Amino acid sequence: MRRLILLAALKDGGTPEHCLRVGALSALLAHAMGLPEKRCDMLFDAAPLHDLGKLGIPDSILLKPGRLSPDEWRIMRDHPLLGVRLLGNAGSPVHELAVEIVLNHHEKWDGSGYPAGRLGTNTPLSARITAVADFFDAVTSLRSDRAPLGDDQVFRLLECASGTQFGV
């Protein structure tokens, strides 16, 4: 699985460290929520694969500076389904959790996410946890186009998104 994480991270111009931080943050959040230690460990291993499907997105879209066109956005929104196809059917519990996360991590609490527009608890908790971890790491990490946000800003954003984007 670590090789898949590395491939996915390199494909979208990101870093393997982002993927690994998402795994670590997901496990920490799950632990803080009181989930069993085994489940936290599984999240640590599975959550880094959240954007695996980006391997199937053309570079012209994935690496495009600026906003995507509506057609490009439709293609980008397919990456969860592509990721599930890439993972296939291995059958281990961590693999099954990775499939669940890859498929659902862009769903939103209010049903406005993708690929299925799941509402509330219809999105698995593992994917909701991973979405928060992914968001947190994205906004607190240095990027080529912006500085990381401070803690106060991040917590305000999370609070504002609670009940719409996030439901953990």
DSSP file (Angstrom, degrees, kcal/mol; ACC not computed):
  #  RESIDUE AA STRUCTURE BP1 BP2  ACC     N-H-->O    O-->H-N    N-H-->O    O-->H-N    TCO  KAPPA ALPHA  PHI   PSI    X-CA   Y-CA   Z-CA
    1    1 A M     >        0   0    0      0, 0.0     4,-2.1     0, 0.0     5,-0.2   0.000 360.0 360.0 360.0 -32.6    0.0    0.0    0.0
    2    2 A R  H  >  +     0   0    0      1,-0.2     4,-2.2     2,-0.2     5,-0.1   0.860 360.0  53.9 -61.3 -34.8    2.9    2.4    0.7
    3    3 A R  H  > S+     0   0    0      2,-0.2     4,-2.5     1,-0.2    -1,-0.2   0.893 107.0  51.0 -66.8 -38.4    3.9    2.3   -3.0
    4    4 A L  H  > S+     0   0    0      2,-0.2     4,-2.6     1,-0.2    -2,-0.2   0.899 108.8  52.0 -63.9 -39.6    0.4    3.2   -4.0
    5    5 A I  H  X S+     0   0    0     -4,-2.1     4,-2.4     2,-0.2    -2,-0.2   0.934 110.6  47.9 -60.7 -46.5    0.5    6.2   -1.6
    6    6 A L  H  X S+     0   0    0     -4,-2.2     4,-2.4     2,-0.2     5,-0.2   0.922 112.3  48.8 -61.5 -45.8    3.8    7.3   -3.1
    7    7 A L  H  X S+     0   0    0     -4,-2.5     4,-2.0     1,-0.2    -2,-0.2   0.929 112.5  47.7 -60.3 -46.6    2.5    7.0   -6.7
    8    8 A A  H  X S+     0   0    0     -4,-2.6     4,-1.4     1,-0.2     6,-0.3   0.907 112.7  49.0 -62.8 -42.0   -0.7    8.9   -5.9
    9    9 A A  H  <>S+     0   0    0     -4,-2.4     5,-1.3    -5,-0.2    -1,-0.2   0.907 112.8  46.4 -66.0 -42.1    1.2   11.7   -4.1
   10   10 A L  H ><5S+     0   0    0     -4,-2.4     3,-1.1     1,-0.2    -1,-0.2   0.842 105.8  61.4 -70.4 -32.5    3.7   12.1   -6.9
   11   11 A K  H 3<5S+     0   0    0     -4,-2.0    -1,-0.2     1,-0.2    -2,-0.2   0.898 108.0  40.7 -62.2 -42.8    1.1   12.2   -9.6
   12   12 A D  T 3<5S-     0   0    0     -4,-1.4    -1,-0.2    -5,-0.1    -2,-0.2   0.247 116.6-105.4 -96.5  16.6   -0.7   15.2   -8.3
   13   13 A G  T < 5S+     0   0    0     -3,-1.1    -3,-0.2     1,-0.2    -2,-0.1   0.560  85.1 119.3  77.3   5.3    2.3   17.2   -7.4
   14   14 A G      < -     0   0    0     -5,-1.3    -1,-0.2    -6,-0.3     3,-0.0   0.020  63.5-104.2 -85.7-161.8    1.8   16.6   -3.7
   15   15 A T    >>  -     0   0    0      1,-0.1     4,-1.3    -3,-0.1     3,-0.6  -0.943  13.1-126.0-128.0 150.6    4.0   14.9   -1.3
   16   16 A P  H 3> S+     0   0    0      0, 0.0     4,-2.6     0, 0.0     5,-0.2   0.830 111.0  66.7 -59.7 -28.6    3.9   11.5    0.3
   17   17 A E  H 3> S+     0   0    0      1,-0.2     4,-2.9     2,-0.2     5,-0.2   0.887  95.9  53.9 -61.3 -38.2    4.2   13.3    3.6
   18   18 A H  H <> S+     0   0    0     -3,-0.6     4,-2.4     2,-0.2    -1,-0.2   0.955 110.1  46.9 -59.4 -48.7    0.7   14.8    3.0
   19   19 A C  H  X S+     0   0    0     -4,-1.3     4,-1.8     1,-0.2    -2,-0.2   0.917 114.2  47.0 -60.0 -43.7   -0.8   11.4    2.5
   20   20 A L  H  X S+     0   0    0     -4,-2.6     4,-2.5     1,-0.2    -1,-0.2   0.877 110.3  52.5 -68.0 -36.8    1.0   10.0    5.6
   21   21 A R  H  X S+     0   0    0     -4,-2.9     4,-3.4     2,-0.2     5,-0.3   0.893 105.9  54.8 -64.8 -38.0   -0.1   13.0    7.7
   22   22 A V  H  X S+     0   0    0     -4,-2.4     4,-2.3     1,-0.2    -1,-0.2   0.908 109.5  48.1 -61.1 -40.2   -3.7   12.4    6.6
   23   23 A G  H  X S+     0   0    0     -4,-1.8     4,-2.2     2,-0.2    -2,-0.2   0.937 114.4  44.9 -63.2 -46.4   -3.3    8.9    7.9
   24   24 A A  H  X S+     0   0    0     -4,-2.5     4,-2.4     1,-0.2    -2,-0.2   0.921 114.8  47.7 -65.4 -44.2   -1.8   10.0   11.2
   25   25 A L  H  X S+     0   0    0     -4,-3.4     4,-2.7     2,-0.2     5,-0.2   0.887 110.4  52.8 -64.8 -38.2   -4.4   12.8   11.7
   26   26 A S  H  X S+     0   0    0     -4,-2.3     4,-2.5    -5,-0.3    -1,-0.2   0.925 110.7  47.1 -61.6 -44.3   -7.2   10.4   10.9
   27   27 A A  H  X S+     0   0    0     -4,-2.2     4,-2.4     2,-0.2    -2,-0.2   0.908 112.8  49.2 -64.7 -41.7   -6.0    8.0   13.5
   28   28 A L  H  X S+     0   0    0     -4,-2.4     4,-2.6     2,-0.2    -2,-0.2   0.917 112.2  47.7 -64.0 -43.3   -5.5   10.7   16.1
   29   29 A L  H  X S+     0   0    0     -4,-2.7     4,-1.6     2,-0.2    -2,-0.2   0.921 112.1  49.7 -63.9 -43.4   -9.0   12.1   15.4
   30   30 A A  H  <>S+     0   0    0     -4,-2.5     5,-2.5    -5,-0.2     4,-0.3   0.904 111.2  49.8 -61.5 -41.2  -10.5    8.6   15.7
   31   31 A H  H ><5S+     0   0    0     -4,-2.4     3,-1.6     1,-0.2    -2,-0.2   0.922 108.9  51.6 -62.8 -44.3   -8.6    8.0   18.9
   32   32 A A  H 3<5S+     0   0    0     -4,-2.6    -1,-0.2     1,-0.3    -2,-0.2   0.791 106.8  55.1 -63.3 -27.0   -9.9   11.3   20.3
   33   33 A M  T 3<5S-     0   0    0     -4,-1.6    -1,-0.3    -5,-0.2    -2,-0.2   0.513 121.2-110.0 -83.4  -5.2  -13.4   10.2   19.4
   34   34 A G  T < 5 +     0   0    0     -3,-1.6    -3,-0.2    -4,-0.3    -2,-0.1   0.655  60.8 158.4  87.4  16.0  -13.0    7.1   21.4
   35   35 A L      < -     0   0    0     -5,-2.5    -1,-0.2    -6,-0.2     5,-0.1  -0.385  53.4 -85.0 -69.1 153.3  -12.8    4.6   18.5
   36   36 A P     >  -     0   0    0      0, 0.0     4,-2.1     0, 0.0     3,-0.4  -0.228  35.6-117.7 -59.2 147.8  -11.2    1.2   19.3
   37   37 A E  H  > S+     0   0    0      1,-0.2     4,-2.5     2,-0.2     5,-0.2   0.860 114.2  56.1 -56.0 -39.7   -7.4    1.2   18.9
   38   38 A K  H  > S+     0   0    0      1,-0.2     4,-2.1     2,-0.2    -1,-0.2   0.901 107.6  48.8 -61.3 -40.5   -7.5   -1.4   16.2
   39   39 A R  H  > S+     0   0    0     -3,-0.4     4,-2.4     2,-0.2    -1,-0.2   0.895 110.0  51.8 -66.6 -39.7   -9.8    0.9   14.1
   40   40 A C  H  X S+     0   0    0     -4,-2.1     4,-2.2     2,-0.2    -2,-0.2   0.915 109.7  49.5 -61.5 -43.4   -7.4    3.8   14.7
   41   41 A D  H  X S+     0   0    0     -4,-2.5     4,-1.5     1,-0.2    -1,-0.2   0.890 109.9  51.0 -63.3 -39.4   -4.5    1.7   13.5
   42   42 A M  H  X S+     0   0    0     -4,-2.1     4,-2.6     1,-0.2     5,-0.2   0.900 109.0  50.8 -65.8 -40.0   -6.5    0.7   10.4
   43   43 A L  H  X S+     0   0    0     -4,-2.4     4,-2.4     1,-0.2    -2,-0.2   0.897 104.5  58.3 -62.8 -39.6   -7.3    4.3    9.6
   44   44 A F  H  < S+     0   0    0     -4,-2.2    -1,-0.2     1,-0.2    -2,-0.2   0.886 115.3  36.3 -55.3 -39.9   -3.6    5.1   10.0
   45   45 A D  H  < S+     0   0    0     -4,-1.5    -2,-0.2    -5,-0.1    -1,-0.2   0.830 123.9  39.3 -83.7 -34.4   -2.9    2.6    7.2
   46   46 A A  H >< S+     0   0    0     -4,-2.6     3,-1.9     1,-0.1    -3,-0.2   0.862 100.8  66.7 -89.1 -37.9   -6.0    3.2    5.0
   47   47 A A  G >< S+     0   0    0     -4,-2.4     3,-2.2     1,-0.3     4,-0.2   0.803  87.0  68.9 -60.4 -32.4   -6.6    6.9    5.0
   48   48 A P  G 3  S+     0   0    0      0, 0.0     3,-0.4     0, 0.0    -1,-0.3   0.716  93.7  60.9 -60.4 -15.8   -3.3    7.8    3.1
   49   49 A L  G X   +     0   0    0     -3,-1.9     3,-2.4     1,-0.2     4,-0.3   0.372  69.5 114.9 -87.9   5.6   -4.9    6.2    0.0
   50   50 A H  T <  S+     0   0    0     -3,-2.2     3,-0.3     1,-0.3    -1,-0.2   0.796  82.2  35.5 -50.4 -38.9   -7.8    8.7    0.0
   51   51 A D  T >  S+     0   0    0     -3,-0.4     3,-2.1     1,-0.2    -1,-0.3   0.050  76.6 123.8-105.7  25.9   -6.8   10.3   -3.3
   52   52 A L  G X   +     0   0    0     -3,-2.4     3,-2.1     1,-0.3     4,-0.2   0.839  64.8  68.3 -53.3 -36.4   -5.5    7.2   -5.1
   53   53 A G  G >  S+     0   0    0     -3,-0.3     3,-2.0     1,-0.3    -1,-0.3   0.658  76.9  81.2 -62.7 -15.8   -7.9    7.8   -7.9
   54   54 A K  G X  S+     0   0    0     -3,-2.1     3,-1.4     1,-0.3    -1,-0.3   0.700  74.7  76.6 -64.1 -15.8   -6.1   10.9   -9.0
   55   55 A L  G <  S+     0   0    0     -3,-2.1    -1,-0.3     1,-0.2    -2,-0.2   0.804  94.8  49.9 -60.1 -27.4   -3.7    8.5  -10.7
   56   56 A G  G <  S+     0   0    0     -3,-2.0    -1,-0.2    -4,-0.2    -2,-0.2   0.383  89.3  97.7 -93.6   3.5   -6.4    8.2  -13.4
   57   57 A I  S <  S-     0   0    0     -3,-1.4    19,-0.0    -4,-0.2    -3,-0.0  -0.789  83.7-108.4 -93.9 131.8   -6.9   11.9  -13.9
   58   58 A P    >>  -     0   0    0      0, 0.0     4,-2.8     0, 0.0     3,-1.6  -0.269  21.4-125.8 -57.7 141.8   -5.1   13.5  -16.8
   59   59 A D  H 3> S+     0   0    0      1,-0.3     4,-2.6     2,-0.2     5,-0.2   0.836 108.3  67.1 -56.8 -33.9   -2.2   15.7  -15.8
   60   60 A S  H 34 S+     0   0    0      1,-0.2    -1,-0.3     2,-0.2    -3,-0.0   0.783 114.0  30.1 -61.2 -25.3   -3.7   18.5  -17.9
   61   61 A I  H X4 S+     0   0    0     -3,-1.6     3,-1.0     2,-0.1    -2,-0.2   0.850 120.4  50.0 -94.8 -49.7   -6.5   18.6  -15.4
   62   62 A L  H 3< S+     0   0    0     -4,-2.8    -3,-0.2     1,-0.3    -2,-0.2   0.856 121.2  33.6 -61.3 -37.9   -4.8   17.5  -12.2
   63   63 A L  T 3< S+     0   0    0     -4,-2.6    -1,-0.3    -5,-0.2    -3,-0.1   0.276  85.7 132.5-103.6  10.0   -2.0   19.9  -12.5
   64   64 A K    <   -     0   0    0     -3,-1.0     2,-0.3    -5,-0.2    -3,-0.1  -0.424  54.7-132.1 -66.3 127.4   -3.8   22.8  -14.1
   65   65 A P  S    S+     0   0    0      0, 0.0     2,-0.1     0, 0.0    -1,-0.1  -0.598  72.0  11.1 -75.5 142.4   -3.2   26.1  -12.4
   66   66 A G  S    S-     0   0    0     -2,-0.3     2,-0.1     2,-0.0    -2,-0.0  -0.364 109.9 -17.3  88.0-169.6   -6.4   28.0  -11.7
   67   67 A R        -     0   0    0     -2,-0.1     2,-0.3     1,-0.1     6,-0.0  -0.373  61.8-122.7 -76.7 147.6  -10.0   26.9  -11.9
   68   68 A L        -     0   0    0     -2,-0.1    -1,-0.1     1,-0.1    -7,-0.0  -0.615  25.5-116.8 -84.5 147.8  -11.2   23.9  -13.7
   69   69 A S     >  -     0   0    0     -2,-0.3     4,-2.8     1,-0.1     5,-0.2  -0.336  35.4-101.0 -71.6 165.1  -13.8   24.1  -16.4
   70   70 A P  H  > S+     0   0    0      0, 0.0     4,-1.9     0, 0.0     5,-0.1   0.895 125.7  49.2 -56.5 -39.6  -17.2   22.4  -15.8
   71   71 A D  H  > S+     0   0    0      2,-0.2     4,-1.6     1,-0.2     5,-0.1   0.913 112.1  47.5 -66.5 -41.7  -16.1   19.5  -18.1
   72   72 A E  H  > S+     0   0    0      1,-0.2     4,-2.6     2,-0.2    -1,-0.2   0.894 109.9  53.5 -65.1 -39.1  -12.7   19.2  -16.3
   73   73 A W  H  X S+     0   0    0     -4,-2.8     4,-2.3     1,-0.2    -1,-0.2   0.884 104.9  54.5 -64.1 -38.3  -14.5   19.3  -12.9
   74   74 A R  H  < S+     0   0    0     -4,-1.9     4,-0.3    -5,-0.2    -1,-0.2   0.900 110.5  46.7 -61.1 -40.1  -16.7   16.4  -14.0
   75   75 A I  H >< S+     0   0    0     -4,-1.6     3,-1.6     1,-0.2    -2,-0.2   0.929 111.1  51.3 -66.7 -45.0  -13.6   14.4  -14.8
   76   76 A M  H >< S+     0   0    0     -4,-2.6     3,-1.9     1,-0.3    -2,-0.2   0.869 101.5  61.8 -60.6 -37.0  -12.0   15.3  -11.5
   77   77 A R  T 3< S+     0   0    0     -4,-2.3     4,-0.3     1,-0.3    -1,-0.3   0.597  92.9  67.3 -68.4  -8.8  -15.1   14.2   -9.6
   78   78 A D  T X> S+     0   0    0     -3,-1.6     4,-2.3    -4,-0.3     3,-0.5   0.552  71.2  95.7 -83.5  -7.9  -14.6   10.7  -10.9
   79   79 A H  H <> S+     0   0    0     -3,-1.9     4,-2.4     1,-0.2    -1,-0.2   0.815  78.0  55.8 -62.4 -30.1  -11.3   10.2   -9.0
   80   80 A P  H 3> S+     0   0    0      0, 0.0     4,-1.9     0, 0.0    -1,-0.2   0.934 110.9  45.1 -63.3 -40.9  -13.0    8.4   -6.1
   81   81 A L  H <> S+     0   0    0     -3,-0.5     4,-1.9    -4,-0.3    -2,-0.2   0.892 112.8  50.9 -67.4 -38.9  -14.5    5.8   -8.5
   82   82 A L  H  X S+     0   0    0     -4,-2.3     4,-2.3     1,-0.2    -1,-0.2   0.901 108.4  53.2 -63.3 -40.2  -11.2    5.4  -10.3
   83   83 A G  H  X S+     0   0    0     -4,-2.4     4,-2.1    -5,-0.2    -2,-0.2   0.894 106.5  51.3 -62.5 -40.8   -9.5    4.9   -6.9
   84   84 A V  H  X S+     0   0    0     -4,-1.9     4,-1.7     1,-0.2    -1,-0.2   0.911 110.0  50.2 -62.9 -41.6  -11.9    2.1   -6.0
   85   85 A R  H  < S+     0   0    0     -4,-1.9    -2,-0.2     1,-0.2    -1,-0.2   0.902 109.6  51.1 -63.3 -39.8  -11.2    0.4   -9.3
   86   86 A L  H  < S+     0   0    0     -4,-2.3    -1,-0.2     1,-0.2    -2,-0.2   0.873 108.6  51.6 -65.0 -36.4   -7.4    0.7   -8.7
   87   87 A L  H  < S+     0   0    0     -4,-2.1     3,-0.2    -5,-0.2    -1,-0.2   0.837  88.6 178.0 -71.0 -31.7   -7.8   -0.9   -5.3
   88   88 A G     <  -     0   0    0     -4,-1.7     2,-0.6    -5,-0.2     3,-0.2  -0.217  47.1 -44.6  63.7-154.4   -9.7   -3.8   -6.6
   89   89 A N        +     0   0    0      1,-0.2    -1,-0.2    -4,-0.1     7,-0.0  -0.722  68.1 144.7-118.5  78.9  -10.8   -6.7   -4.4
   90   90 A A        -     0   0    0     -2,-0.6    -1,-0.2    -3,-0.2    -2,-0.1   0.845  44.5-147.5 -84.9 -35.1   -8.0   -7.7   -2.0
   91   91 A G        +     0   0    0      1,-0.3    -2,-0.0    -3,-0.2    -3,-0.0   0.336  47.2 131.0  92.6  -8.0  -10.3   -8.5    0.9
   92   92 A S     >  -     0   0    0      1,-0.1     4,-2.7     4,-0.0    -1,-0.3  -0.436  68.4-114.0 -74.5 157.1   -8.2   -7.6    4.0
   93   93 A P  H  > S+     0   0    0      0, 0.0     4,-2.1     0, 0.0     5,-0.1   0.883 118.2  49.2 -58.5 -38.8  -10.0   -5.4    6.6
   94   94 A V  H  > S+     0   0    0      2,-0.2     4,-2.5     1,-0.2     5,-0.1   0.906 111.1  50.4 -67.1 -39.9   -7.5   -2.5    5.9
   95   95 A H  H  > S+     0   0    0      2,-0.2     4,-2.3     1,-0.2    -1,-0.2   0.924 109.9  49.6 -62.6 -44.7   -8.1   -2.9    2.2
   96   96 A E  H  X S+     0   0    0     -4,-2.7     4,-2.0     1,-0.2    -1,-0.2   0.883 111.3  49.7 -62.5 -38.2  -11.9   -2.8    2.7
   97   97 A L  H  X S+     0   0    0     -4,-2.1     4,-2.4    -5,-0.2    -1,-0.2   0.899 108.4  53.2 -66.4 -40.4  -11.5    0.3    4.8
   98   98 A A  H  X S+     0   0    0     -4,-2.5     4,-3.2     2,-0.2     5,-0.2   0.914 108.0  50.5 -60.6 -42.7   -9.3    2.0    2.2
   99   99 A V  H  X S+     0   0    0     -4,-2.3     4,-2.4     1,-0.2     5,-0.2   0.930 110.2  50.4 -59.7 -45.4  -12.0    1.3   -0.4
  100  100 A E  H  X S+     0   0    0     -4,-2.0     4,-1.5     2,-0.2    -2,-0.2   0.903 115.1  42.9 -59.1 -43.5  -14.6    2.9    1.9
  101  101 A I  H  X S+     0   0    0     -4,-2.4     4,-1.9     2,-0.2    -2,-0.2   0.939 113.0  50.6 -69.9 -48.8  -12.5    6.0    2.4
  102  102 A V  H  < S+     0   0    0     -4,-3.2    -2,-0.2     1,-0.2     4,-0.2   0.911 114.7  44.6 -56.9 -44.2  -11.4    6.3   -1.2
  103  103 A L  H  < S+     0   0    0     -4,-2.4    -1,-0.2    -5,-0.2     3,-0.2   0.844 125.5  28.3 -69.3 -34.3  -15.0    6.1   -2.4
  104  104 A N  H >< S+     0   0    0     -4,-1.5     3,-1.9    -5,-0.2    -2,-0.2   0.432  82.0 101.7-114.4   0.0  -16.6    8.5    0.2
  105  105 A H  T 3< S+     0   0    0     -4,-1.9    -1,-0.1     1,-0.3    -3,-0.1   0.635  86.0  51.4 -70.3 -10.8  -14.0   11.0    1.4
  106  106 A H  T 3  S+     0   0    0      8,-0.4     8,-1.4    -3,-0.2    -1,-0.3   0.321  83.6 110.3-104.0   7.4  -15.5   13.8   -0.8
  107  107 A E    <   -     0   0    0     -3,-1.9     2,-0.3     6,-0.3    12,-0.1  -0.510  59.8-143.9 -73.8 151.8  -19.1   13.3    0.4
  108  108 A K    >   -     0   0    0     10,-0.5     3,-2.3    -2,-0.2     5,-0.4  -0.892  19.7-117.8-122.4 151.7  -20.4   16.1    2.6
  109  109 A W  T 3  S+     0   0    0     56,-1.1    11,-2.4    -2,-0.3    56,-0.2   0.832 114.9  51.7 -53.7 -37.0  -22.6   16.1    5.6
  110  110 A D  B 3  S-A  119   0A   0     54,-2.7    -1,-0.3     9,-0.2     9,-0.1   0.391 118.5-108.1 -86.6   4.9  -25.3   18.2    3.8
  111  111 A G  S <  S+     0   0    0     -3,-2.3    -2,-0.1     7,-0.5     8,-0.1   0.487  89.8 114.3  87.1   3.0  -25.3   15.9    0.7
  112  112 A S        +     0   0    0     52,-0.3    -3,-0.1     2,-0.0     7,-0.1   0.404  54.7  93.8 -88.8   4.0  -23.5   18.3   -1.6
  113  113 A G        -     0   0    0      5,-0.4    -6,-0.3    -5,-0.4    -8,-0.0  -0.003  67.1 -67.4 -84.7-167.7  -20.5   16.1   -2.0
  114  114 A Y  S    S+     0   0    0     -8,-1.4    -8,-0.4     2,-0.2    -2,-0.0  -0.956  84.2  11.9-143.4 158.9  -19.5   13.5   -4.6
  115  115 A P  S    S+     0   0    0      0, 0.0    -1,-0.1     0, 0.0   -11,-0.1  -0.985 134.5   9.2 -88.9 -15.6  -19.6   10.9   -6.1
  116  116 A A  S    S-     0   0    0      2,-0.0    -2,-0.2   -12,-0.0   -12,-0.1   0.561  88.1-123.5-106.8  -8.5  -23.0    9.9   -4.7
  117  117 A G        -     0   0    0      1,-0.2    -3,-0.1   -11,-0.0   -10,-0.1   0.887  40.6-171.2  67.0  38.1  -24.2   13.0   -2.8
  118  118 A R        -     0   0    0      4,-0.1    -7,-0.5     1,-0.1   -10,-0.5  -0.329  11.4-138.1 -65.4 145.5  -24.5   11.0    0.4
  119  119 A L  B >   -A  110   0A   0     -9,-0.1     3,-2.1    -8,-0.1    -9,-0.2  -0.894  46.8 -47.6-111.5 132.9  -26.3   12.8    3.3
  120  120 A G  G >  S+     0   0    0    -11,-2.4     3,-1.8    -2,-0.4    47,-0.1  -0.137 125.8   4.7  55.2-129.6  -25.2   12.8    6.9
  121  121 A T  G 3  S+     0   0    0      1,-0.3    -1,-0.3   -12,-0.0     4,-0.1   0.451 110.5  86.5 -74.2   1.6  -24.5    9.4    8.5
  122  122 A N  G <  S+     0   0    0     -3,-2.1    -1,-0.3   -13,-0.1    -2,-0.2   0.690  78.2  77.2 -70.3 -16.7  -24.9    7.7    5.1
  123  123 A T  S <  S-     0   0    0     -3,-1.8     5,-0.1    -4,-0.1   -18,-0.0  -0.835 101.5-108.1 -89.9 127.3  -21.3    8.6    4.6
  124  124 A P    >>  -     0   0    0      0, 0.0     4,-1.9     0, 0.0     3,-0.6  -0.205  19.8-123.5 -56.7 143.8  -19.1    6.2    6.6
  125  125 A L  H 3> S+     0   0    0      1,-0.2     4,-2.8     2,-0.2     5,-0.2   0.860 110.1  61.0 -56.1 -38.1  -17.5    7.6    9.6
  126  126 A S  H 3> S+     0   0    0      1,-0.2     4,-2.1     2,-0.2    -1,-0.2   0.898 106.9  44.9 -58.3 -41.2  -14.0    6.6    8.3
  127  127 A A  H <> S+     0   0    0     -3,-0.6     4,-2.3     2,-0.2    -1,-0.2   0.862 112.0  51.9 -72.0 -36.1  -14.5    8.8    5.3
  128  128 A R  H  X S+     0   0    0     -4,-1.9     4,-1.7     2,-0.2    -2,-0.2   0.904 111.3  47.6 -66.7 -40.4  -15.8   11.7    7.3
  129  129 A I  H  X S+     0   0    0     -4,-2.8     4,-2.3     1,-0.2    -2,-0.2   0.935 112.3  49.3 -63.4 -46.2  -12.8   11.5    9.6
  130  130 A T  H  X S+     0   0    0     -4,-2.1     4,-2.9    -5,-0.2     5,-0.2   0.874 107.0  55.8 -62.7 -37.8  -10.4   11.3    6.7
  131  131 A A  H  X S+     0   0    0     -4,-2.3     4,-2.4     2,-0.2    -1,-0.2   0.907 109.1  46.5 -61.9 -41.9  -12.1   14.3    5.1
  132  132 A V  H  X S+     0   0    0     -4,-1.7     4,-2.9     2,-0.2    -2,-0.2   0.927 113.8  48.2 -65.7 -44.2  -11.5   16.4    8.2
  133  133 A A  H  X S+     0   0    0     -4,-2.3     4,-2.5     2,-0.2     5,-0.2   0.905 112.1  49.2 -62.8 -41.8   -7.9   15.2    8.4
  134  134 A D  H  X S+     0   0    0     -4,-2.9     4,-2.4     2,-0.2    -2,-0.2   0.928 113.3  46.5 -63.5 -46.3   -7.3   16.0    4.7
  135  135 A F  H  X S+     0   0    0     -4,-2.4     4,-2.4    -5,-0.2     5,-0.2   0.945 112.4  50.2 -60.0 -49.5   -8.8   19.5    5.0
  136  136 A F  H  X S+     0   0    0     -4,-2.9     4,-1.4     1,-0.2    -2,-0.2   0.924 113.5  44.6 -58.3 -46.8   -6.8   20.2    8.2
  137  137 A D  H  X S+     0   0    0     -4,-2.5     4,-0.8     1,-0.2    -1,-0.2   0.901 111.7  53.7 -66.4 -39.1   -3.5   19.1    6.6
  138  138 A A  H  < S+     0   0    0     -4,-2.4     3,-0.4     1,-0.2    -2,-0.2   0.910 114.1  39.9 -62.4 -42.7   -4.2   21.0    3.4
  139  139 A V  H  < S+     0   0    0     -4,-2.4    10,-3.3     1,-0.2    -1,-0.2   0.666 117.1  48.4 -85.4 -14.6   -4.9   24.3    5.0
  140  140 A T  H  < S+     0   0    0     -4,-1.4     2,-0.3    -5,-0.2    -1,-0.2   0.439  97.4  85.5-101.9   0.2   -2.1   24.0    7.6
  141  141 A S  S  < S-     0   0    0     -4,-0.8     2,-0.3    -3,-0.4     8,-0.1  -0.767  86.0-106.2-103.3 147.3    0.7   23.0    5.2
  142  142 A L        -     0   0    0     -2,-0.3     2,-0.3     6,-0.1     5,-0.2  -0.522  41.8-173.9 -68.2 130.7    2.8   25.3    3.1
  143  143 A R  B >   -B  146   0B   0      3,-2.2     3,-0.7    -2,-0.3    -5,-0.0  -0.842  37.5-113.5-122.9 162.1    1.8   25.3   -0.5
  144  144 A S  T 3  S+     0   0    0     -2,-0.3     3,-0.1     1,-0.2    -1,-0.1   0.789 117.3  42.7 -65.6 -25.6    3.4   26.9   -3.5
  145  145 A D  T 3  S+     0   0    0      1,-0.2     2,-0.3     2,-0.0    -1,-0.2   0.477 123.4  11.8-102.0  -2.9    0.3   29.2   -3.9
  146  146 A R  B <  S-B  143   0B   0     -3,-0.7    -3,-2.2     3,-0.0    -1,-0.2  -0.989  70.3-105.9-167.7 159.0   -0.3   30.2   -0.3
  147  147 A A        -     0   0    0     -2,-0.3    -6,-0.1    -5,-0.2    -5,-0.1  -0.488  51.0 -91.2 -82.9 158.2    1.0   30.2    3.2
  148  148 A P        -     0   0    0      0, 0.0    -8,-0.2     0, 0.0     2,-0.2  -0.389  43.4-114.2 -67.3 149.0   -0.4   27.8    5.9
  149  149 A L        -     0   0    0    -10,-3.3     2,-0.1    -8,-0.1    -3,-0.0  -0.505  30.2-111.7 -80.0 153.3   -3.4   29.1    7.9
  150  150 A G     >  -     0   0    0     -2,-0.2     4,-2.5     1,-0.1     5,-0.2  -0.361  31.2-101.7 -79.6 165.2   -3.0   29.7   11.6
  151  151 A D  H  > S+     0   0    0      1,-0.2     4,-2.8     2,-0.2     5,-0.3   0.895 120.3  52.3 -55.4 -46.0   -4.7   27.7   14.2
  152  152 A D  H  > S+     0   0    0      1,-0.2     4,-2.0     2,-0.2    -1,-0.2   0.919 111.5  46.9 -59.8 -43.7   -7.4   30.2   14.9
  153  153 A Q  H  > S+     0   0    0      2,-0.2     4,-2.5     1,-0.2    -1,-0.2   0.921 112.6  49.8 -63.0 -44.1   -8.3   30.5   11.2
  154  154 A V  H  X S+     0   0    0     -4,-2.5     4,-2.7     1,-0.2    -2,-0.2   0.929 111.2  47.6 -62.8 -46.1   -8.4   26.7   10.8
  155  155 A F  H  X S+     0   0    0     -4,-2.8     4,-2.3     1,-0.2    -1,-0.2   0.854 111.0  51.9 -67.7 -32.7  -10.7   26.2   13.8
  156  156 A R  H  X S+     0   0    0     -4,-2.0     4,-2.5    -5,-0.3    -1,-0.2   0.923 111.0  48.2 -65.1 -43.2  -13.0   28.9   12.6
  157  157 A L  H  X S+     0   0    0     -4,-2.5     4,-2.1     2,-0.2    -2,-0.2   0.921 112.2  48.7 -62.1 -44.0  -13.2   27.3    9.2
  158  158 A L  H  X S+     0   0    0     -4,-2.7     4,-0.9     1,-0.2    -1,-0.2   0.910 111.7  49.7 -62.7 -41.4  -13.8   23.9   10.7
  159  159 A E  H >< S+     0   0    0     -4,-2.3     3,-0.6     1,-0.2    -2,-0.2   0.915 111.3  48.7 -63.9 -42.5  -16.5   25.3   12.9
  160  160 A C  H 3< S+     0   0    0     -4,-2.5    -1,-0.2     1,-0.2    -2,-0.2   0.849 112.9  48.4 -64.8 -34.1  -18.2   27.1    9.9
  161  161 A A  H >X>S+     0   0    0     -4,-2.1     5,-2.3    -5,-0.2     3,-1.8   0.575  84.3 112.5 -84.8  -9.5  -18.1   23.8    7.9
  162  162 A S  B <<5S+c  166   0C   0     -4,-0.9     5,-0.2    -3,-0.6    -3,-0.0  -0.470  84.9  16.3 -66.9 127.9  -19.5   21.7   10.7
  163  163 A G  T 345S+     0   0    0      3,-3.2    -1,-0.3    -2,-0.3     4,-0.1   0.280 131.9  47.3  92.0 -11.1  -23.0   20.5    9.7
  164  164 A T  T <45S+     0   0    0     -3,-1.8   -54,-2.7     2,-0.3   -52,-0.3   0.609 128.7   8.8-118.8 -68.2  -22.5   21.3    6.0
  165  165 A Q  T  <5S+     0   0    0     -4,-1.4   -56,-1.1   -57,-0.2     2,-0.3   0.901 130.7  38.7 -81.5 -43.6  -19.2   20.0    4.8
  166  166 A F  B   < +c  162   0C   0     -5,-2.3    -3,-3.2   -58,-0.2    -2,-0.3  -0.827  48.3 174.0-115.4 147.7  -18.2   18.0    7.9
  167  167 A G              0   0    0     -2,-0.3   -39,-0.1    -5,-0.2   -38,-0.1  -0.372 360.0 360.0-146.1  62.2  -20.1   15.8   10.3
  168  168 A V              0   0    0    -40,-0.1    -1,-0.1   -39,-0.1    -6,-0.0   0.381 360.0 360.0-107.7 360.0  -17.7   14.2   12.7
